[in-house]
Amino acid sequence: MVRQINEPVDQVSVEEVEIIIGDDPIEEVQQSENLAEDIDEEDLGEIASDLVSAYESDLQSRGDWEDTIKKGMDLLGLKLEEIENPFPGACSAHHPLMIEAAVQFHAQALKELFPSNGPVKTQIVGERTKDIESQAERVKDFMNYQITEQMEEYFDDLDQMLFYLPIVGSCFKKVYYDSELERPVAKFIPVTDFVVSTNTTDLRTSGRYTHVIRMEGNELKKRQVNGFYRDIELMEEDRSSESTSMTGINEKIQSIEGVKPSNTYAKDARFTLLEMHVDLELPDSDKEFACPYIVTICKETNDVLSIRQNFRDEDPKFKRLQYFVHYKFLPGFNFYGLGYVHLLGNLQKTSTTILRSLVDAGQFANLPGGFKARGMRVDGDQPVGFGEFRDVEGYGDDIRKSIVPLPFKEPSQVL
């Protein structure tokens, strides 16, 4: 993406503005050579082993955070269920506190971020002239056309992201130029498929973060033939099923939706690729420090598929090019943001408990149970209906002495 600032040069600090002339640097990096082709297999194996271990350490370090998200998912009440506790047939309703708040945020945010006249607006910085205003209008019209017409996935991904974001608190978008589609792509990346280093505060200063990609074998082979990945043999039996490559949060979401991964058809299995954006010191490099690279590793086989530099050739500071945008619902205490699961989780749980207590108390008050003497017989097992008198075989004594109802209370006014 090229940003043009139409303002006199003497009014703009050189440190604040980056002017890019020519091709998109991200496109240049994507089309650059695969450095893994020229590295010894032993060195590649050592790189893969170290990076996969680092990825697994990052994944384990956020285990408690993932447990919180999974517990919060259970409170949404999106799954119809029958519960046996505290008794069979008890109320299984969930209070709609979190899901209602998420739907309201989604509706309002989508209206603001994707209005009917297009999501792109332009702002002129500096002197306004008729030519500059005309140029700004053309830029706005073209980008709105590109986002609403050419980028077919943009609206659907934005729609999903705005529902996902308020619940979990963090999500990502990967913005890049796709050489096959020959257009920009802004792809929604859920937090389950994005793993960062434990000491990360933001993406710009992070030394390592990983995008987990699940790719079909045919798509991977296509990229190998095109030269984007190393053309090495990956056996079909190396592919993992969807159930083994998912994180705990993904499994929880599929459980809530009532979806199970299909393992009956072998070709449904996918390769799990770890696209790691990492500061790395390559063997036999003329640089004395680690530089930004993008290393793609097949997780099932620990094979390095590609290593590409992630900085411009003429950049003396070796500044990393950013593909990802981090969206936070509310800023948290560390890298991840806070969502309704964190803010309203305990309140949601309490509200659900109160709701169920009220319903169960009302049900017992309307249809009470109790004890009756062994010798007393009542025709029929169903509760007495309205206006119905039922025969009772007793001893001729007061039947109130043979039937003892349990003291169920009416729903409390306090609750």
C-alpha positions as CSV (number, residue, x, y, z in Angstrom):
1,M,0.0,0.0,0.0
2,V,1.4,3.4,-1.0
3,R,0.8,6.4,1.2
4,Q,1.1,9.8,-0.3
5,I,1.3,12.9,1.8
6,N,0.7,16.1,-0.2
7,E,2.3,18.6,2.1
8,P,5.3,20.9,1.7
9,V,8.5,19.0,2.6
10,D,9.7,21.7,5.0
11,Q,6.7,21.2,7.2
12,V,7.1,17.4,7.6
13,S,9.7,15.7,9.8
14,V,11.7,13.2,7.8
15,E,11.5,10.7,10.8
16,E,7.7,10.7,10.7
17,V,7.1,10.0,7.0
18,E,8.1,7.1,4.9
19,I,7.7,7.7,1.2
20,I,7.7,4.6,-1.0
21,I,8.2,5.1,-4.8
22,G,7.9,2.1,-7.1
23,D,6.7,-1.4,-6.3
24,D,5.1,-2.5,-3.1
25,P,8.0,-3.7,-0.8
26,I,5.8,-6.6,0.5
27,E,5.3,-7.8,-3.0
28,E,9.1,-7.5,-3.6
29,V,9.7,-9.7,-0.5
30,Q,7.1,-12.3,-1.5
31,Q,8.7,-12.6,-4.9
32,S,12.3,-12.7,-3.6
33,E,14.4,-15.9,-3.7
34,N,13.9,-18.7,-1.3
35,L,17.1,-18.7,0.8
36,A,16.4,-22.3,2.0
37,E,17.4,-23.6,-1.4
38,D,21.0,-22.7,-0.7
39,I,21.3,-23.8,2.9
40,D,22.6,-27.2,3.9
41,E,20.1,-29.8,5.0
42,E,21.7,-30.2,8.4
43,D,21.6,-26.5,9.0
44,L,17.9,-26.4,7.9
45,G,17.1,-29.3,10.3
46,E,18.7,-27.4,13.2
47,I,16.8,-24.2,12.3
48,A,13.5,-26.1,12.1
49,S,14.1,-27.9,15.5
50,D,14.9,-24.7,17.3
51,L,12.0,-22.7,15.9
52,V,9.4,-25.5,16.4
53,S,10.6,-25.8,20.0
54,A,10.2,-22.1,20.4
55,Y,6.7,-22.2,18.9
56,E,5.6,-25.0,21.2
57,S,7.0,-23.1,24.2
58,D,5.0,-20.0,23.2
59,L,1.9,-22.1,22.8
60,Q,2.3,-23.7,26.2
61,S,2.9,-20.3,27.9
62,R,-0.6,-19.2,27.1
63,G,-2.3,-22.3,28.3
64,D,-4.1,-20.6,31.2
65,W,-5.3,-17.9,28.9
66,E,-6.7,-20.5,26.5
67,D,-8.5,-22.2,29.5
68,T,-10.2,-18.9,30.4
69,I,-11.4,-18.5,26.8
70,K,-12.7,-22.1,26.7
71,K,-14.6,-21.7,30.0
72,G,-16.1,-18.4,28.7
73,M,-17.3,-20.1,25.5
74,D,-19.3,-22.5,27.6
75,L,-21.1,-19.5,29.2
76,L,-22.4,-18.2,25.9
77,G,-25.3,-20.6,25.8
78,L,-25.0,-21.3,22.0
79,K,-25.4,-25.1,22.5
80,L,-28.7,-26.7,23.3
81,E,-28.2,-29.2,26.1
82,E,-30.0,-31.2,28.7
83,I,-28.4,-31.1,32.1
84,E,-28.6,-33.7,34.9
85,N,-27.3,-31.5,37.7
86,P,-28.8,-30.8,40.3
87,F,-31.5,-33.1,39.0
88,P,-32.6,-34.5,35.6
89,G,-34.7,-32.0,33.7
90,A,-33.4,-29.0,35.5
91,C,-33.3,-25.6,33.8
92,S,-30.5,-25.4,31.2
93,A,-31.0,-21.8,30.1
94,H,-28.1,-19.3,29.9
95,H,-28.5,-15.6,30.6
96,P,-27.9,-13.7,27.3
97,L,-25.7,-11.1,28.9
98,M,-22.5,-11.7,26.9
99,I,-24.0,-12.8,23.6
100,E,-26.4,-9.9,23.5
101,A,-23.5,-7.4,24.2
102,A,-21.5,-9.1,21.4
103,V,-24.3,-8.9,18.9
104,Q,-24.9,-5.2,19.7
105,F,-21.2,-4.4,19.3
106,H,-21.1,-6.3,16.0
107,A,-24.1,-4.5,14.6
108,Q,-22.9,-1.0,15.6
109,A,-19.3,-1.6,14.5
110,L,-20.2,-3.1,11.2
111,K,-22.5,-0.1,10.4
112,E,-19.6,2.3,11.2
113,L,-16.8,0.4,9.5
114,F,-18.6,-0.7,6.4
115,P,-21.2,2.0,5.5
116,S,-23.3,1.8,2.3
117,N,-21.1,4.3,0.5
118,G,-17.9,2.3,1.2
119,P,-15.4,2.0,4.0
120,V,-12.6,4.2,2.6
121,K,-12.4,7.9,3.3
122,T,-9.6,10.2,2.4
123,Q,-8.1,13.1,4.3
124,I,-5.9,15.8,2.8
125,V,-2.9,16.8,4.9
126,G,-1.6,20.2,4.1
127,E,-2.5,22.6,1.3
128,R,-5.8,21.9,-0.5
129,T,-6.0,22.5,-4.2
130,K,-8.5,21.4,-6.8
131,D,-6.0,18.9,-8.2
132,I,-5.3,17.3,-4.8
133,E,-9.0,17.1,-4.0
134,S,-9.7,15.5,-7.3
135,Q,-6.8,13.0,-6.7
136,A,-8.2,12.2,-3.2
137,E,-11.6,11.5,-4.7
138,R,-10.2,9.2,-7.3
139,V,-8.2,7.3,-4.6
140,K,-11.3,6.9,-2.5
141,D,-13.5,5.7,-5.4
142,F,-10.9,3.2,-6.5
143,M,-10.2,1.8,-3.0
144,N,-13.9,1.5,-2.3
145,Y,-14.4,-0.4,-5.6
146,Q,-11.4,-2.6,-4.8
147,I,-12.7,-3.5,-1.3
148,T,-16.3,-4.0,-2.2
149,E,-16.0,-5.6,-5.6
150,Q,-12.5,-7.1,-6.1
151,M,-11.7,-8.3,-2.6
152,E,-14.6,-10.7,-2.3
153,E,-13.5,-12.0,1.1
154,Y,-13.2,-8.6,2.8
155,F,-16.8,-8.1,4.0
156,D,-17.2,-11.7,5.2
157,D,-14.0,-11.7,7.1
158,L,-14.8,-8.3,8.6
159,D,-18.3,-9.5,9.6
160,Q,-16.8,-12.6,11.3
161,M,-14.1,-10.6,13.0
162,L,-16.5,-8.1,14.6
163,F,-18.4,-10.9,16.2
164,Y,-15.3,-12.8,17.3
165,L,-13.4,-9.7,18.7
166,P,-15.7,-8.6,21.6
167,I,-16.0,-12.1,23.0
168,V,-12.3,-13.1,22.9
169,G,-10.7,-9.7,23.1
170,S,-8.0,-10.1,20.3
171,C,-7.9,-11.0,16.7
172,F,-5.7,-10.3,13.7
173,K,-5.8,-9.4,10.0
174,K,-3.1,-10.4,7.6
175,V,-2.8,-7.7,4.8
176,Y,-0.6,-8.7,1.9
177,Y,-0.4,-8.7,-1.9
178,D,-1.5,-12.1,-3.4
179,S,0.5,-12.7,-6.5
180,E,-1.9,-15.4,-7.7
181,L,-5.0,-13.3,-7.3
182,E,-3.0,-10.2,-8.4
183,R,-4.6,-8.0,-5.8
184,P,-4.4,-7.1,-2.1
185,V,-5.8,-9.5,0.5
186,A,-7.0,-8.6,4.0
187,K,-7.5,-12.0,5.7
188,F,-9.1,-12.5,9.1
189,I,-6.8,-14.5,11.4
190,P,-8.4,-15.7,14.7
191,V,-6.2,-15.6,17.8
192,T,-6.2,-19.4,17.8
193,D,-4.1,-19.4,14.7
194,F,-1.6,-16.7,15.8
195,V,0.9,-17.5,18.5
196,V,3.3,-14.8,19.9
197,S,6.4,-14.9,22.1
198,T,5.7,-14.7,25.8
199,N,7.6,-11.5,26.3
200,T,5.9,-9.7,23.5
201,T,4.3,-6.3,24.1
202,D,3.4,-5.4,20.4
203,L,4.1,-6.8,17.0
204,R,6.6,-4.2,15.9
205,T,9.0,-5.0,18.7
206,S,8.3,-8.7,18.9
207,G,11.2,-11.0,18.0
208,R,9.0,-13.9,17.1
209,Y,5.4,-14.6,16.2
210,T,3.8,-17.5,14.3
211,H,0.9,-17.7,11.9
212,V,-0.5,-21.3,11.9
213,I,-1.7,-22.3,8.4
214,R,-3.6,-25.4,7.6
215,M,-3.2,-26.2,3.9
216,E,-4.5,-28.9,1.7
217,G,-1.9,-31.2,0.0
218,N,-2.8,-30.1,-3.5
219,E,-2.5,-26.4,-2.7
220,L,0.9,-27.0,-1.0
221,K,2.1,-29.0,-4.1
222,K,1.0,-26.2,-6.4
223,R,3.1,-23.7,-4.4
224,Q,6.1,-26.1,-4.5
225,V,5.8,-26.4,-8.3
226,N,5.5,-22.6,-8.6
227,G,8.8,-22.3,-6.7
228,F,7.3,-20.6,-3.6
229,Y,8.2,-23.5,-1.4
230,R,11.0,-26.1,-1.6
231,D,10.1,-29.0,-3.9
232,I,10.6,-31.7,-1.3
233,E,8.6,-34.9,-1.0
234,L,5.9,-34.8,1.7
235,M,4.1,-38.1,2.2
236,E,0.3,-38.2,2.5
237,E,0.6,-40.2,5.7
238,D,2.5,-37.2,7.2
239,R,-0.7,-35.1,7.0
240,S,-2.5,-34.5,10.3
241,S,-6.3,-34.8,10.7
242,E,-8.2,-31.7,11.6
243,S,-8.7,-32.9,15.1
244,T,-5.0,-33.3,15.9
245,S,-4.0,-30.0,14.4
246,M,-6.5,-27.8,16.2
247,T,-6.0,-25.9,19.4
248,G,-8.2,-26.3,22.4
249,I,-10.2,-23.2,21.6
250,N,-10.9,-24.4,18.1
251,E,-12.1,-27.8,19.5
252,K,-14.4,-25.9,22.0
253,I,-15.9,-23.8,19.2
254,Q,-16.6,-26.9,17.1
255,S,-18.2,-28.6,20.1
256,I,-20.5,-25.6,20.7
257,E,-21.5,-25.5,17.0
258,G,-22.0,-29.3,17.0
259,V,-19.4,-29.9,14.2
260,K,-17.0,-32.7,14.2
261,P,-14.0,-32.9,11.8
262,S,-14.3,-35.5,9.1
263,N,-11.6,-38.1,9.2
264,T,-13.2,-40.7,6.9
265,Y,-11.8,-39.3,3.7
266,A,-8.0,-39.3,3.7
267,K,-7.7,-36.3,1.3
268,D,-9.5,-34.1,3.9
269,A,-6.4,-34.2,6.1
270,R,-4.1,-31.1,5.8
271,F,-0.6,-30.1,6.4
272,T,0.0,-27.7,9.3
273,L,2.5,-25.0,8.3
274,L,4.1,-22.7,10.8
275,E,4.8,-19.4,9.1
276,M,7.2,-17.8,11.6
277,H,8.2,-14.2,11.4
278,V,11.4,-14.2,13.4
279,D,14.7,-12.5,13.9
280,L,17.2,-15.1,12.7
281,E,20.9,-15.4,12.1
282,L,21.4,-17.6,9.0
283,P,24.5,-19.8,8.7
284,D,27.3,-18.3,6.5
285,S,25.6,-14.9,6.7
286,D,27.8,-11.8,6.3
287,K,25.7,-10.0,8.9
288,E,26.8,-10.1,12.6
289,F,23.3,-10.0,14.0
290,A,19.9,-11.6,13.5
291,C,17.7,-10.0,10.8
292,P,14.0,-10.4,10.1
293,Y,13.0,-13.4,8.1
294,I,9.9,-15.4,7.3
295,V,10.5,-19.1,7.9
296,T,7.8,-21.6,6.8
297,I,8.0,-25.0,8.4
298,C,5.9,-28.1,7.9
299,K,5.0,-29.1,11.5
300,E,4.4,-32.8,10.8
301,T,7.8,-33.4,9.2
302,N,9.9,-30.5,10.7
303,D,11.0,-29.6,7.1
304,V,11.8,-26.0,6.2
305,L,9.8,-25.1,3.1
306,S,11.0,-21.5,2.7
307,I,13.2,-18.8,4.2
308,R,12.6,-15.3,2.8
309,Q,14.0,-12.0,4.0
310,N,11.4,-9.7,5.6
311,F,13.2,-6.3,5.0
312,R,14.1,-4.2,2.1
313,D,17.5,-4.6,0.5
314,E,18.4,-0.9,0.7
315,D,17.2,-0.5,4.3
316,P,20.2,0.0,6.6
317,K,18.2,-0.5,9.7
318,F,16.7,-3.9,8.6
319,K,13.3,-2.8,9.6
320,R,10.7,-5.7,9.6
321,L,7.8,-5.4,7.1
322,Q,4.5,-5.7,8.9
323,Y,1.8,-8.1,7.4
324,F,-0.4,-8.3,10.5
325,V,-2.7,-5.9,12.3
326,H,-3.7,-6.6,15.9
327,Y,-7.2,-5.6,16.9
328,K,-8.0,-5.3,20.6
329,F,-11.5,-4.9,22.1
330,L,-9.9,-3.4,25.2
331,P,-6.2,-3.2,26.0
332,G,-5.2,-5.8,28.5
333,F,-2.3,-6.2,30.9
334,N,0.0,-7.9,28.3
335,F,-0.1,-8.6,24.6
336,Y,-3.6,-9.9,24.3
337,G,-6.7,-7.7,24.7
338,L,-9.6,-8.2,27.0
339,G,-13.1,-9.3,25.8
340,Y,-16.4,-10.0,27.3
341,V,-15.2,-13.4,28.5
342,H,-12.8,-11.6,30.8
343,L,-15.0,-8.5,31.7
344,L,-18.4,-10.2,32.1
345,G,-17.5,-13.9,32.6
346,N,-18.1,-14.1,36.3
347,L,-21.2,-11.8,36.1
348,Q,-22.5,-14.0,33.2
349,K,-22.0,-17.1,35.4
350,T,-23.8,-15.5,38.4
351,S,-26.7,-14.3,36.2
352,T,-27.1,-17.8,34.7
353,T,-27.2,-19.3,38.2
354,I,-29.9,-16.9,39.4
355,L,-32.0,-17.5,36.3
356,R,-31.8,-21.2,36.7
357,S,-32.6,-21.0,40.4
358,L,-35.7,-18.9,39.7
359,V,-37.0,-21.3,37.0
360,D,-36.3,-24.4,39.1
361,A,-38.0,-22.8,42.1
362,G,-41.0,-21.9,40.1
363,Q,-41.2,-25.4,38.6
364,F,-41.1,-27.1,42.0
365,A,-43.7,-24.6,43.4
366,N,-46.1,-25.4,40.5
367,L,-45.5,-29.2,40.5
368,P,-44.5,-30.1,44.1
369,G,-43.3,-33.5,45.2
370,G,-43.3,-35.2,48.6
371,F,-44.0,-38.4,50.5
372,K,-47.1,-40.5,50.9
373,A,-47.9,-43.4,53.2
374,R,-47.2,-46.8,51.6
375,G,-50.8,-48.0,52.0
376,M,-52.4,-45.0,50.3
377,R,-53.1,-45.4,46.6
378,V,-53.7,-42.6,44.1
379,D,-55.1,-43.4,40.6
380,G,-52.6,-42.4,37.9
381,D,-49.1,-41.2,38.1
382,Q,-49.6,-37.8,36.4
383,P,-50.0,-34.5,38.4
384,V,-53.5,-33.4,39.1
385,G,-54.8,-31.2,36.3
386,F,-56.8,-28.0,36.7
387,G,-60.4,-28.6,37.8
388,E,-59.6,-32.3,38.3
389,F,-60.6,-34.5,41.3
390,R,-58.9,-37.8,41.6
391,D,-59.9,-40.9,43.6
392,V,-57.8,-41.7,46.6
393,E,-57.8,-45.1,48.4
394,G,-57.1,-44.3,52.0
395,Y,-57.8,-45.6,55.5
396,G,-60.8,-43.3,56.1
397,D,-58.6,-41.0,58.1
398,D,-57.5,-37.5,57.2
399,I,-55.5,-37.9,53.9
400,R,-53.2,-35.0,55.0
401,K,-51.7,-37.3,57.5
402,S,-50.8,-39.7,54.7
403,I,-49.4,-37.2,52.2
404,V,-46.5,-34.9,53.2
405,P,-45.4,-32.4,50.6
406,L,-41.8,-31.1,50.7
407,P,-41.6,-27.4,51.7
408,F,-40.7,-26.0,48.3
409,K,-40.5,-22.2,48.4
410,E,-41.8,-19.7,45.8
411,P,-39.2,-17.9,43.7
412,S,-37.5,-15.4,46.0
413,Q,-38.2,-11.7,45.4
414,V,-34.6,-11.0,46.3
415,L,-33.4,-13.2,43.3
